[in-house]
Amino acid sequence: MGAEDKIRNTAQDLSGKSKEAAGEATDDEQLEAEGKADQSAASLKQAGENVKDAFKR
């Protein structure tokens, strides 16, 4: 389950980066903000996965 979660988190982060870049390119502040929010959420989830991994060892 851990590897699948990490892949989903990475996909969410990449999606967020794409949204942010598209928002910057089109001057769409809302899309840019959504992208940053997606990246933040992915980072928090990844941090949780790292904690789980640390306890497994």
PQR file of N, CA, C, O and H, with PARSE charges and radii, in Angstrom:
ATOM      1  N   MET A   1       0.831  -1.191   0.000 -0.4000 1.5000
ATOM      2  CA  MET A   1       0.000   0.000   0.000 -0.0000 2.0000
ATOM      3  C   MET A   1       0.868   1.243   0.000  0.5500 1.7000
ATOM      4  O   MET A   1       0.470   2.244  -0.597 -0.5500 1.4000
ATOM      5  N   GLY A   2       2.014   1.238   0.627 -0.4000 1.5000
ATOM      6  CA  GLY A   2       2.863   2.410   0.738 -0.0000 2.0000
ATOM      7  C   GLY A   2       3.340   2.921  -0.612  0.5500 1.7000
ATOM      8  O   GLY A   2       3.331   4.127  -0.858 -0.5500 1.4000
ATOM      9  H   GLY A   2       2.337   0.425   1.112  0.4000 1.0000
ATOM     10  N   ALA A   3       3.758   2.013  -1.489 -0.4000 1.5000
ATOM     11  CA  ALA A   3       4.257   2.433  -2.804 -0.0000 2.0000
ATOM     12  C   ALA A   3       3.142   3.066  -3.628  0.5500 1.7000
ATOM     13  O   ALA A   3       3.368   4.053  -4.327 -0.5500 1.4000
ATOM     14  H   ALA A   3       3.766   1.033  -1.289  0.4000 1.0000
ATOM     15  N   GLU A   4       1.959   2.510  -3.549 -0.4000 1.5000
ATOM     16  CA  GLU A   4       0.823   3.085  -4.282 -0.0000 2.0000
ATOM     17  C   GLU A   4       0.518   4.496  -3.795  0.5500 1.7000
ATOM     18  O   GLU A   4       0.241   5.389  -4.595 -0.5500 1.4000
ATOM     19  H   GLU A   4       1.775   1.707  -2.981  0.4000 1.0000
ATOM     20  N   ASP A   5       0.570   4.690  -2.489 -0.4000 1.5000
ATOM     21  CA  ASP A   5       0.312   6.012  -1.921 -0.0000 2.0000
ATOM     22  C   ASP A   5       1.372   7.010  -2.367  0.5500 1.7000
ATOM     23  O   ASP A   5       1.062   8.161  -2.675 -0.5500 1.4000
ATOM     24  H   ASP A   5       0.795   3.964  -1.839  0.4000 1.0000
ATOM     25  N   LYS A   6       2.618   6.564  -2.400 -0.4000 1.5000
ATOM     26  CA  LYS A   6       3.700   7.451  -2.831 -0.0000 2.0000
ATOM     27  C   LYS A   6       3.524   7.846  -4.290  0.5500 1.7000
ATOM     28  O   LYS A   6       3.781   8.991  -4.661 -0.5500 1.4000
ATOM     29  H   LYS A   6       2.870   5.630  -2.150  0.4000 1.0000
ATOM     30  N   ILE A   7       3.094   6.914  -5.106 -0.4000 1.5000
ATOM     31  CA  ILE A   7       2.852   7.214  -6.524 -0.0000 2.0000
ATOM     32  C   ILE A   7       1.713   8.213  -6.657  0.5500 1.7000
ATOM     33  O   ILE A   7       1.811   9.161  -7.435 -0.5500 1.4000
ATOM     34  H   ILE A   7       2.885   5.983  -4.804  0.4000 1.0000
ATOM     35  N   ARG A   8       0.641   8.013  -5.910 -0.4000 1.5000
ATOM     36  CA  ARG A   8      -0.490   8.956  -5.946 -0.0000 2.0000
ATOM     37  C   ARG A   8      -0.063  10.347  -5.486  0.5500 1.7000
ATOM     38  O   ARG A   8      -0.470  11.352  -6.068 -0.5500 1.4000
ATOM     39  H   ARG A   8       0.561   7.243  -5.277  0.4000 1.0000
ATOM     40  N   ASN A   9       0.754  10.398  -4.445 -0.4000 1.5000
ATOM     41  CA  ASN A   9       1.230  11.688  -3.938 -0.0000 2.0000
ATOM     42  C   ASN A   9       2.091  12.402  -4.983  0.5500 1.7000
ATOM     43  O   ASN A   9       1.976  13.612  -5.176 -0.5500 1.4000
ATOM     44  H   ASN A   9       1.085   9.581  -3.972  0.4000 1.0000
ATOM     45  N   THR A  10       2.940  11.645  -5.645 -0.4000 1.5000
ATOM     46  CA  THR A  10       3.784  12.232  -6.690 -0.0000 2.0000
ATOM     47  C   THR A  10       2.931  12.722  -7.848  0.5500 1.7000
ATOM     48  O   THR A  10       3.189  13.792  -8.400 -0.5500 1.4000
ATOM     49  H   THR A  10       3.034  10.662  -5.489  0.4000 1.0000
ATOM     50  N   ALA A  11       1.918  11.951  -8.220 -0.4000 1.5000
ATOM     51  CA  ALA A  11       1.021  12.366  -9.301 -0.0000 2.0000
ATOM     52  C   ALA A  11       0.275  13.638  -8.920  0.5500 1.7000
ATOM     53  O   ALA A  11       0.106  14.530  -9.752 -0.5500 1.4000
ATOM     54  H   ALA A  11       1.709  11.082  -7.772  0.4000 1.0000
ATOM     55  N   GLN A  12      -0.172  13.730  -7.674 -0.4000 1.5000
ATOM     56  CA  GLN A  12      -0.875  14.920  -7.217 -0.0000 2.0000
ATOM     57  C   GLN A  12       0.062  16.127  -7.225  0.5500 1.7000
ATOM     58  O   GLN A  12      -0.346  17.232  -7.580 -0.5500 1.4000
ATOM     59  H   GLN A  12      -0.035  13.005  -6.998  0.4000 1.0000
ATOM     60  N   ASP A  13       1.311  15.911  -6.834 -0.4000 1.5000
ATOM     61  CA  ASP A  13       2.287  16.997  -6.836 -0.0000 2.0000
ATOM     62  C   ASP A  13       2.543  17.488  -8.260  0.5500 1.7000
ATOM     63  O   ASP A  13       2.581  18.693  -8.506 -0.5500 1.4000
ATOM     64  H   ASP A  13       1.642  15.013  -6.545  0.4000 1.0000
ATOM     65  N   LEU A  14       2.717  16.557  -9.194 -0.4000 1.5000
ATOM     66  CA  LEU A  14       2.949  16.938 -10.587 -0.0000 2.0000
ATOM     67  C   LEU A  14       1.741  17.645 -11.182  0.5500 1.7000
ATOM     68  O   LEU A  14       1.881  18.603 -11.943 -0.5500 1.4000
ATOM     69  H   LEU A  14       2.686  15.577  -8.994  0.4000 1.0000
ATOM     70  N   SER A  15       0.566  17.169 -10.833 -0.4000 1.5000
ATOM     71  CA  SER A  15      -0.660  17.817 -11.295 -0.0000 2.0000
ATOM     72  C   SER A  15      -0.734  19.246 -10.760  0.5500 1.7000
ATOM     73  O   SER A  15      -1.120  20.169 -11.477 -0.5500 1.4000
ATOM     74  H   SER A  15       0.452  16.391 -10.216  0.4000 1.0000
ATOM     75  N   GLY A  16      -0.365  19.413  -9.507 -0.4000 1.5000
ATOM     76  CA  GLY A  16      -0.364  20.736  -8.902 -0.0000 2.0000
ATOM     77  C   GLY A  16       0.626  21.672  -9.578  0.5500 1.7000
ATOM     78  O   GLY A  16       0.341  22.850  -9.791 -0.5500 1.4000
ATOM     79  H   GLY A  16      -0.052  18.663  -8.924  0.4000 1.0000
ATOM     80  N   LYS A  17       1.795  21.128  -9.913 -0.4000 1.5000
ATOM     81  CA  LYS A  17       2.795  21.947 -10.605 -0.0000 2.0000
ATOM     82  C   LYS A  17       2.288  22.359 -11.978  0.5500 1.7000
ATOM     83  O   LYS A  17       2.519  23.486 -12.417 -0.5500 1.4000
ATOM     84  H   LYS A  17       2.026  20.171  -9.740  0.4000 1.0000
ATOM     85  N   SER A  18       1.596  21.446 -12.656 -0.4000 1.5000
ATOM     86  CA  SER A  18       1.029  21.768 -13.965 -0.0000 2.0000
ATOM     87  C   SER A  18      -0.029  22.850 -13.851  0.5500 1.7000
ATOM     88  O   SER A  18      -0.055  23.789 -14.646 -0.5500 1.4000
ATOM     89  H   SER A  18       1.409  20.531 -12.299  0.4000 1.0000
ATOM     90  N   LYS A  19      -0.904  22.717 -12.859 -0.4000 1.5000
ATOM     91  CA  LYS A  19      -1.947  23.725 -12.641 -0.0000 2.0000
ATOM     92  C   LYS A  19      -1.327  25.081 -12.326  0.5500 1.7000
ATOM     93  O   LYS A  19      -1.758  26.110 -12.846 -0.5500 1.4000
ATOM     94  H   LYS A  19      -0.884  21.954 -12.213  0.4000 1.0000
ATOM     95  N   GLU A  20      -0.317  25.066 -11.473 -0.4000 1.5000
ATOM     96  CA  GLU A  20       0.329  26.321 -11.102 -0.0000 2.0000
ATOM     97  C   GLU A  20       0.958  26.979 -12.334  0.5500 1.7000
ATOM     98  O   GLU A  20       0.814  28.186 -12.534 -0.5500 1.4000
ATOM     99  H   GLU A  20       0.032  24.230 -11.051  0.4000 1.0000
ATOM    100  N   ALA A  21       1.646  26.200 -13.150 -0.4000 1.5000
ATOM    101  CA  ALA A  21       2.281  26.742 -14.353 -0.0000 2.0000
ATOM    102  C   ALA A  21       1.241  27.269 -15.336  0.5500 1.7000
ATOM    103  O   ALA A  21       1.427  28.325 -15.939 -0.5500 1.4000
ATOM    104  H   ALA A  21       1.763  25.220 -12.988  0.4000 1.0000
ATOM    105  N   ALA A  22       0.150  26.531 -15.492 -0.4000 1.5000
ATOM    106  CA  ALA A  22      -0.913  26.978 -16.392 -0.0000 2.0000
ATOM    107  C   ALA A  22      -1.544  28.269 -15.876  0.5500 1.7000
ATOM    108  O   ALA A  22      -1.867  29.164 -16.656 -0.5500 1.4000
ATOM    109  H   ALA A  22      -0.002  25.673 -15.002  0.4000 1.0000
ATOM    110  N   GLY A  23      -1.715  28.359 -14.568 -0.4000 1.5000
ATOM    111  CA  GLY A  23      -2.271  29.562 -13.962 -0.0000 2.0000
ATOM    112  C   GLY A  23      -1.364  30.758 -14.162  0.5500 1.7000
ATOM    113  O   GLY A  23      -1.829  31.865 -14.436 -0.5500 1.4000
ATOM    114  H   GLY A  23      -1.453  27.632 -13.934  0.4000 1.0000
ATOM    115  N   GLU A  24      -0.055  30.528 -14.023 -0.4000 1.5000
ATOM    116  CA  GLU A  24       0.900  31.617 -14.240 -0.0000 2.0000
ATOM    117  C   GLU A  24       0.894  32.055 -15.698  0.5500 1.7000
ATOM    118  O   GLU A  24       0.949  33.250 -15.988 -0.5500 1.4000
ATOM    119  H   GLU A  24       0.322  29.629 -13.801  0.4000 1.0000
ATOM    120  N   ALA A  25       0.828  31.103 -16.609 -0.4000 1.5000
ATOM    121  CA  ALA A  25       0.874  31.404 -18.040 -0.0000 2.0000
ATOM    122  C   ALA A  25      -0.360  32.157 -18.511  0.5500 1.7000
ATOM    123  O   ALA A  25      -0.283  32.973 -19.430 -0.5500 1.4000
ATOM    124  H   ALA A  25       0.783  30.132 -16.374  0.4000 1.0000
ATOM    125  N   THR A  26      -1.498  31.884 -17.880 -0.4000 1.5000
ATOM    126  CA  THR A  26      -2.757  32.506 -18.313 -0.0000 2.0000
ATOM    127  C   THR A  26      -3.226  33.613 -17.374  0.5500 1.7000
ATOM    128  O   THR A  26      -4.316  34.158 -17.545 -0.5500 1.4000
ATOM    129  H   THR A  26      -1.560  31.222 -17.133  0.4000 1.0000
ATOM    130  N   ASP A  27      -2.410  33.938 -16.392 -0.4000 1.5000
ATOM    131  CA  ASP A  27      -2.775  34.936 -15.379 -0.0000 2.0000
ATOM    132  C   ASP A  27      -4.057  34.564 -14.645  0.5500 1.7000
ATOM    133  O   ASP A  27      -4.846  35.437 -14.282 -0.5500 1.4000
ATOM    134  H   ASP A  27      -1.525  33.495 -16.253  0.4000 1.0000
ATOM    135  N   ASP A  28      -4.264  33.270 -14.429 -0.4000 1.5000
ATOM    136  CA  ASP A  28      -5.429  32.762 -13.696 -0.0000 2.0000
ATOM    137  C   ASP A  28      -4.987  32.482 -12.261  0.5500 1.7000
ATOM    138  O   ASP A  28      -4.440  31.419 -11.966 -0.5500 1.4000
ATOM    139  H   ASP A  28      -3.623  32.561 -14.725  0.4000 1.0000
ATOM    140  N   GLU A  29      -5.226  33.435 -11.386 -0.4000 1.5000
ATOM    141  CA  GLU A  29      -4.770  33.323 -10.009 -0.0000 2.0000
ATOM    142  C   GLU A  29      -5.429  32.158  -9.273  0.5500 1.7000
ATOM    143  O   GLU A  29      -4.801  31.530  -8.420 -0.5500 1.4000
ATOM    144  H   GLU A  29      -5.670  34.298 -11.626  0.4000 1.0000
ATOM    145  N   GLN A  30      -6.681  31.868  -9.594 -0.4000 1.5000
ATOM    146  CA  GLN A  30      -7.380  30.769  -8.925 -0.0000 2.0000
ATOM    147  C   GLN A  30      -6.748  29.429  -9.294  0.5500 1.7000
ATOM    148  O   GLN A  30      -6.538  28.585  -8.423 -0.5500 1.4000
ATOM    149  H   GLN A  30      -7.191  32.378 -10.287  0.4000 1.0000
ATOM    150  N   LEU A  31      -6.445  29.228 -10.564 -0.4000 1.5000
ATOM    151  CA  LEU A  31      -5.822  27.981 -11.005 -0.0000 2.0000
ATOM    152  C   LEU A  31      -4.438  27.844 -10.392  0.5500 1.7000
ATOM    153  O   LEU A  31      -4.037  26.754  -9.981 -0.5500 1.4000
ATOM    154  H   LEU A  31      -6.616  29.914 -11.271  0.4000 1.0000
ATOM    155  N   GLU A  32      -3.713  28.946 -10.332 -0.4000 1.5000
ATOM    156  CA  GLU A  32      -2.386  28.932  -9.720 -0.0000 2.0000
ATOM    157  C   GLU A  32      -2.475  28.550  -8.246  0.5500 1.7000
ATOM    158  O   GLU A  32      -1.665  27.766  -7.751 -0.5500 1.4000
ATOM    159  H   GLU A  32      -4.038  29.831 -10.666  0.4000 1.0000
ATOM    160  N   ALA A  33      -3.455  29.104  -7.553 -0.4000 1.5000
ATOM    161  CA  ALA A  33      -3.653  28.798  -6.134 -0.0000 2.0000
ATOM    162  C   ALA A  33      -4.044  27.332  -5.936  0.5500 1.7000
ATOM    163  O   ALA A  33      -3.580  26.687  -4.996 -0.5500 1.4000
ATOM    164  H   ALA A  33      -4.113  29.741  -7.955  0.4000 1.0000
ATOM    165  N   GLU A  34      -4.895  26.808  -6.817 -0.4000 1.5000
ATOM    166  CA  GLU A  34      -5.272  25.390  -6.738 -0.0000 2.0000
ATOM    167  C   GLU A  34      -4.040  24.510  -6.897  0.5500 1.7000
ATOM    168  O   GLU A  34      -3.880  23.516  -6.188 -0.5500 1.4000
ATOM    169  H   GLU A  34      -5.272  27.332  -7.581  0.4000 1.0000
ATOM    170  N   GLY A  35      -3.180  24.878  -7.826 -0.4000 1.5000
ATOM    171  CA  GLY A  35      -1.953  24.108  -8.041 -0.0000 2.0000
ATOM    172  C   GLY A  35      -1.075  24.098  -6.812  0.5500 1.7000
ATOM    173  O   GLY A  35      -0.543  23.056  -6.428 -0.5500 1.4000
ATOM    174  H   GLY A  35      -3.310  25.685  -8.402  0.4000 1.0000
ATOM    175  N   LYS A  36      -0.919  25.260  -6.191 -0.4000 1.5000
ATOM    176  CA  LYS A  36      -0.109  25.340  -4.973 -0.0000 2.0000
ATOM    177  C   LYS A  36      -0.741  24.529  -3.847  0.5500 1.7000
ATOM    178  O   LYS A  36      -0.035  23.885  -3.071 -0.5500 1.4000
ATOM    179  H   LYS A  36      -1.351  26.106  -6.503  0.4000 1.0000
ATOM    180  N   ALA A  37      -2.066  24.560  -3.756 -0.4000 1.5000
ATOM    181  CA  ALA A  37      -2.765  23.790  -2.721 -0.0000 2.0000
ATOM    182  C   ALA A  37      -2.586  22.288  -2.942  0.5500 1.7000
ATOM    183  O   ALA A  37      -2.379  21.533  -1.992 -0.5500 1.4000
ATOM    184  H   ALA A  37      -2.640  25.083  -4.386  0.4000 1.0000
ATOM    185  N   ASP A  38      -2.668  21.863  -4.203 -0.4000 1.5000
ATOM    186  CA  ASP A  38      -2.458  20.442  -4.515 -0.0000 2.0000
ATOM    187  C   ASP A  38      -1.041  20.005  -4.134  0.5500 1.7000
ATOM    188  O   ASP A  38      -0.844  18.917  -3.594 -0.5500 1.4000
ATOM    189  H   ASP A  38      -2.836  22.476  -4.975  0.4000 1.0000
ATOM    190  N   GLN A  39      -0.072  20.853  -4.415 -0.4000 1.5000
ATOM    191  CA  GLN A  39       1.308  20.534  -4.073 -0.0000 2.0000
ATOM    192  C   GLN A  39       1.498  20.440  -2.564  0.5500 1.7000
ATOM    193  O   GLN A  39       2.206  19.560  -2.075 -0.5500 1.4000
ATOM    194  H   GLN A  39      -0.232  21.738  -4.854  0.4000 1.0000
ATOM    195  N   SER A  40       0.866  21.343  -1.834 -0.4000 1.5000
ATOM    196  CA  SER A  40       0.967  21.329  -0.374 -0.0000 2.0000
ATOM    197  C   SER A  40       0.337  20.065   0.204  0.5500 1.7000
ATOM    198  O   SER A  40       0.892  19.439   1.107 -0.5500 1.4000
ATOM    199  H   SER A  40       0.291  22.058  -2.232  0.4000 1.0000
ATOM    200  N   ALA A  41      -0.818  19.704  -0.322 -0.4000 1.5000
ATOM    201  CA  ALA A  41      -1.497  18.496   0.153 -0.0000 2.0000
ATOM    202  C   ALA A  41      -0.648  17.261  -0.123  0.5500 1.7000
ATOM    203  O   ALA A  41      -0.534  16.372   0.721 -0.5500 1.4000
ATOM    204  H   ALA A  41      -1.269  20.213  -1.055  0.4000 1.0000
ATOM    205  N   ALA A  42      -0.059  17.215  -1.304 -0.4000 1.5000
ATOM    206  CA  ALA A  42       0.787  16.072  -1.649 -0.0000 2.0000
ATOM    207  C   ALA A  42       2.005  16.006  -0.737  0.5500 1.7000
ATOM    208  O   ALA A  42       2.421  14.920  -0.335 -0.5500 1.4000
ATOM    209  H   ALA A  42      -0.151  17.936  -1.990  0.4000 1.0000
ATOM    210  N   SER A  43       2.574  17.149  -0.413 -0.4000 1.5000
ATOM    211  CA  SER A  43       3.741  17.187   0.469 -0.0000 2.0000
ATOM    212  C   SER A  43       3.385  16.681   1.868  0.5500 1.7000
ATOM    213  O   SER A  43       4.152  15.938   2.480 -0.5500 1.4000
ATOM    214  H   SER A  43       2.236  18.032  -0.740  0.4000 1.0000
ATOM    215  N   LEU A  44       2.227  17.087   2.364 -0.4000 1.5000
ATOM    216  CA  LEU A  44       1.801  16.621   3.685 -0.0000 2.0000
ATOM    217  C   LEU A  44       1.564  15.116   3.690  0.5500 1.7000
ATOM    218  O   LEU A  44       1.947  14.422   4.631 -0.5500 1.4000
ATOM    219  H   LEU A  44       1.604  17.691   1.867  0.4000 1.0000
ATOM    220  N   LYS A  45       0.937  14.623   2.645 -0.4000 1.5000
ATOM    221  CA  LYS A  45       0.693  13.179   2.554 -0.0000 2.0000
ATOM    222  C   LYS A  45       2.011  12.419   2.471  0.5500 1.7000
ATOM    223  O   LYS A  45       2.166  11.362   3.083 -0.5500 1.4000
ATOM    224  H   LYS A  45       0.626  15.186   1.880  0.4000 1.0000
ATOM    225  N   GLN A  46       2.958  12.961   1.712 -0.4000 1.5000
ATOM    226  CA  GLN A  46       4.259  12.303   1.575 -0.0000 2.0000
ATOM    227  C   GLN A  46       4.992  12.287   2.913  0.5500 1.7000
ATOM    228  O   GLN A  46       5.651  11.303   3.249 -0.5500 1.4000
ATOM    229  H   GLN A  46       2.832  13.819   1.215  0.4000 1.0000
ATOM    230  N   ALA A  47       4.881  13.361   3.669 -0.4000 1.5000
ATOM    231  CA  ALA A  47       5.500  13.406   4.988 -0.0000 2.0000
ATOM    232  C   ALA A  47       4.903  12.324   5.885  0.5500 1.7000
ATOM    233  O   ALA A  47       5.624  11.682   6.650 -0.5500 1.4000
ATOM    234  H   ALA A  47       4.345  14.160   3.396  0.4000 1.0000
ATOM    235  N   GLY A  48       3.606  12.124   5.794 -0.4000 1.5000
ATOM    236  CA  GLY A  48       2.955  11.066   6.558 -0.0000 2.0000
ATOM    237  C   GLY A  48       3.462   9.693   6.168  0.5500 1.7000
ATOM    238  O   GLY A  48       3.661   8.830   7.022 -0.5500 1.4000
ATOM    239  H   GLY A  48       3.021  12.646   5.172  0.4000 1.0000
ATOM    240  N   GLU A  49       3.673   9.492   4.869 -0.4000 1.5000
ATOM    241  CA  GLU A  49       4.215   8.213   4.397 -0.0000 2.0000
ATOM    242  C   GLU A  49       5.638   8.002   4.924  0.5500 1.7000
ATOM    243  O   GLU A  49       6.013   6.885   5.282 -0.5500 1.4000
ATOM    244  H   GLU A  49       3.511  10.194   4.175  0.4000 1.0000
ATOM    245  N   ASN A  50       6.419   9.074   4.967 -0.4000 1.5000
ATOM    246  CA  ASN A  50       7.780   8.965   5.467 -0.0000 2.0000
ATOM    247  C   ASN A  50       7.797   8.598   6.946  0.5500 1.7000
ATOM    248  O   ASN A  50       8.660   7.839   7.388 -0.5500 1.4000
ATOM    249  H   ASN A  50       6.114   9.980   4.676  0.4000 1.0000
ATOM    250  N   VAL A  51       6.861   9.126   7.705 -0.4000 1.5000
ATOM    251  CA  VAL A  51       6.755   8.783   9.131 -0.0000 2.0000
ATOM    252  C   VAL A  51       6.386   7.319   9.277  0.5500 1.7000
ATOM    253  O   VAL A  51       6.961   6.608  10.101 -0.5500 1.4000
ATOM    254  H   VAL A  51       6.160   9.743   7.346  0.4000 1.0000
ATOM    255  N   LYS A  52       5.428   6.866   8.478 -0.4000 1.5000
ATOM    256  CA  LYS A  52       5.046   5.445   8.532 -0.0000 2.0000
ATOM    257  C   LYS A  52       6.238   4.550   8.229  0.5500 1.7000
ATOM    258  O   LYS A  52       6.456   3.543   8.903 -0.5500 1.4000
ATOM    259  H   LYS A  52       4.961   7.444   7.808  0.4000 1.0000
ATOM    260  N   ASP A  53       7.010   4.925   7.207 -0.4000 1.5000
ATOM    261  CA  ASP A  53       8.177   4.138   6.826 -0.0000 2.0000
ATOM    262  C   ASP A  53       9.207   4.105   7.952  0.5500 1.7000
ATOM    263  O   ASP A  53       9.842   3.077   8.187 -0.5500 1.4000
ATOM    264  H   ASP A  53       6.832   5.743   6.660  0.4000 1.0000
ATOM    265  N   ALA A  54       9.370   5.219   8.641 -0.4000 1.5000
ATOM    266  CA  ALA A  54      10.338   5.288   9.729 -0.0000 2.0000
ATOM    267  C   ALA A  54       9.955   4.346  10.873  0.5500 1.7000
ATOM    268  O   ALA A  54      10.823   3.738  11.499 -0.5500 1.4000
ATOM    269  H   ALA A  54       8.855   6.054   8.450  0.4000 1.0000
ATOM    270  N   PHE A  55       8.657   4.230  11.142 -0.4000 1.5000
ATOM    271  CA  PHE A  55       8.215   3.348  12.204 -0.0000 2.0000
ATOM    272  C   PHE A  55       8.256   1.885  11.827  0.5500 1.7000
ATOM    273  O   PHE A  55       8.321   1.019  12.699 -0.5500 1.4000
ATOM    274  H   PHE A  55       7.951   4.724  10.633  0.4000 1.0000
ATOM    275  N   LYS A  56       8.217   1.599  10.537 -0.4000 1.5000
ATOM    276  CA  LYS A  56       8.292   0.207  10.090 -0.0000 2.0000
ATOM    277  C   LYS A  56       9.690  -0.369  10.295  0.5500 1.7000
ATOM    278  O   LYS A  56       9.851  -1.583  10.425 -0.5500 1.4000
ATOM    279  H   LYS A  56       8.163   2.303   9.829  0.4000 1.0000
ATOM    280  N   ARG A  57      10.696   0.498  10.324 -0.4000 1.5000
ATOM    281  CA  ARG A  57      12.083   0.035  10.440 -0.0000 2.0000
ATOM    282  C   ARG A  57      12.439  -0.231  11.832  0.5500 1.7000
ATOM    283  O   ARG A  57      13.569  -0.629  12.115 -0.5500 1.4000
ATOM    284  H   ARG A  57      10.565   1.484  10.219  0.4000 1.0000
TER
END
